[in-house]
């Protein structure tokens, strides 16, 4: 019989798959921009580690098997900032994610070029020493 954790992990993966089929307008717009510039990315990426099951809006591949997570936040995230911060830290500690970039729906709708430039110009060398060492520990495992 599957454990509760296995059931939650499977549900998260299935939900991520269903979300890929029905992106929000902002997610669809950003997805189109990323495809236009041939960025390797995965929309609605299920992040499942231990008891943590999250879905990131986009996982973008960087060099050396590192990932950048991009979140497009709607108004519901205005009240969940502390939760989002914990979630971001867990992702950065538990996988090869070296940073999480967050943009509002309004940013994507009104300033798509600036959002795309921020993603394309992301410099892993600007990541703090603590974040870089956490990423290196994750890489060794």
ZAZASE-288213 format. One record per atom (N, C-alpha, C): residue in one letter; x, y, z. Coordinates in steps of 0.2 Angstrom, whole numbers, plus 5000, padded with zeros to 4 digits. Each point is the difference from the previous one (the first is absolute). Example, Ala and Ser with C-alpha at 12.3 -4.5 7.8 and 13.67 -1.06 7.14 Angstrom:
2
A506649725039 A499650065000 A500450065000 S499850054996 S500450065001 S499650055003 
This chain:
141
X500449945000 X499650065000 X500450065000 X499950054996 X500450064999 X499950045007 X500650045001 X500050045006 X499650064999 X499950045005 X499750074999 X500450044996 X500750005001 X500550044996 X499949984993 X500049944998 X500049984993 X499450024997 X499450005004 X499450024997 X500050084998 X500350035005 X500150084999 X500450014994 X500649975000 X500450014994 X499749994994 X499649944999 X499749984994 X499450064998 X499750025005 X499550054999 X500350074998 X500650015003 X500350064998 X500250004992 X500349944998 X500249994993 X499450014996 X499549965001 X499450014996 X499750075000 X500050035005 X499750075000 X500450044996 X500750005000 X500450044996 X499949984993 X499949944998 X499949984993 X499350044998 X499550005004 X499450034998 X500150085000 X500450035004 X500150075000 X500450024993 X500449954998 X500350024993 X499550014995 X499549965000 X499550004995 X499550075000 X500050035006 X499650065001 X500450055004 X500550034996 X500450055004 X499650075001 X500250045004 X499750065001 X500250054994 X499650054999 X500350054994 X500750025001 X500250025006 X500750025001 X500549954999 X499849945002 X500549944999 X500049984993 X499550014996 X500049984993 X500450054997 X499950075001 X500450054997 X500849995001 X500249985007 X500749995001 X500249944997 X499649954999 X500249944997 X500150014992 X499650044997 X500150024993 X500750044999 X500150055005 X500650034999 X500649965001 X500049955005 X500649965001 X500149954994 X499449984997 X500149964994 X500350044994 X499850064999 X500250044995 X500850015000 X500350005006 X500750015000 X500449935002 X499649954999 X500349935000 X500349995007 X499750025005 X500349985007 X499749935002 X500449965003 X499849935002 X499750015007 X499349985000 X499750015006 X499449955001 X499849995006 X499449955001 X499550045004 X499450014997 X499550035003 X499649965005 X499850035006 X499749965005 X500449945002 X500550025003 X500549955002 X499849975007 X499949945001 X499849975006 X500749995004 X500050035006 X500650005004 X499849955006 X500249945000 X499849955005 X500749985004 X500050025006 X500649975004 X499749995007 X500149935002 X499849995007 X499250015000 X499950045006 X499350015001 X499750074996 X500550034997 X499950064996 X499749994993 X499550034998 X499749994994 X499850074997 X500350034996 X499950064997 X500050004992 X499750054997 X500050014993 X500350074998 X500550004997 X500350064998 X499850024993 X499850064999 X499850024993 X500449984995 X500750025000 X500549984995 X500649985003 X500349954997 X500749985002 X500450014994 X500550045000 X500550024995 X500649975001 X500349974994 X500649965001 X500650054999 X500550005004 X500650045000 X500649954998 X500650035000 X500549964999 X500149955006 X500449954999 X500249955005 X499449975004 X499549984997 X499449975003 X499750045005 X500150075000 X499750045005 X499350034998 X499650025004 X499350024998 X499950075003 X499650044996 X499750065003 X499349995000 X499650015005 X499350005001 X499750074999 X499550004995 X499750064999 X499249995002 X499850055004 X499350005003 X499650064997 X499449994998 X499650054998 X499450015005 X500050055004 X499650005005 X499450054999 X499449975002 X499450044999 X499850035007 X499450035001 X499950045006 X499949955006 X499949944999 X500049955006 X500650005004 X500650014996 X500750005004 X500150065004 X499650055000 X500150065004 X499949985008 X499649955001 X499949985007 X500449945002 X500449974995 X500449945002 X500750014999 X500350065002 X500750024999 X500449955004 X499849995007 X500549965004 X500049934998 X499449974997 X500049944998 X500449994993 X500050054996 X500450004994 X500750005001 X500250045005 X500750015002 X500349935003 X499649965004 X500249945003 X500049954994 X499550004995 X500049964994 X500650014996 X500250064999 X500650024996 X500649975003 X500150015007 X500649975003 X500049935000 X499549965000 X500049935000 X500249984993 X499750034995 X500249984993 X500850014999 X500350065003 X500750014999 X500449965004 X499849975005 X500449955004 X499949934998 X499549994997 X499849934998 X500149974993 X500250054996 X500149984993 X500550044997 X500150004993 X500650044997 X499750074998 X499550025004 X499850074998 X500450055004 X500350044996 X500450055003 X499750075002 X499450014997 X499750065002 X499250004997 X499650045003 X499350004999 X499950074998 X499750014994 X499850074998 X499350005000 X499750065003 X499350015000 X499850064996 X499549994996 X499750064997 X499250005001 X499750065000 X499350005000 X499749994994 X499449985000 X499650004993 X500050064997 X500050065003 X500050064997 X500750024997 X500549975003 X500750014997 X500049974993 X499849945000 X500049964994 X499550034995 X499450025002 X499650034995 X500250074997 X500350045005 X500150074998 X500850014998 X500449965002 X500750014999 X500349934998 X499849974995 X500249934998 X500850004998 X500250054996 X500750014998 X500550005006 X499850045005 X500450015006 X500049935004 X499549975000 X499949935004 X500549954996 X499950004994 X500549964996 X500750015000 X500250075000 X500750025001 X500249985007 X499650015005 X500249985007 X500249925000 X499649964997 X500149935000 X500749984996 X500050034994 X500649994995 X500650035003 X500050055004 X500650035002 X500249985007 X499649955003 X500149975006 X500849985001 X500350025005 X500749985000 X500149965007 X500249944999 X500149955006 X500550035004 X500550044997 X500550025004 X499850065006 X499450024999 X499850055004 X499649975006 X499949945000 X499749965005 X500450015007 X499750005005 X500450015007 X500449945001 X500650005004 X500449955001 X499649945004 X499650025004 X499649955004 X499549964995 X499750034995 X499649974995 X500449964996 X500650024998 X500549964996 X500249945003 X500250015006 X500349945004 X499449955001 X499450025001 X499449955001 X499949974993 X500150034995 X499949974993 X500549954999 X500650025002 X500649954999 X499949945004 X499850005006 X499849945004 X499549964997 X499550034997 X499549964997 X500249974994 X500550034996 X500349974994 X500449945002 X500350005006 X500549945001 X499649945002 X499350015002 X499649945001 X499749974994 
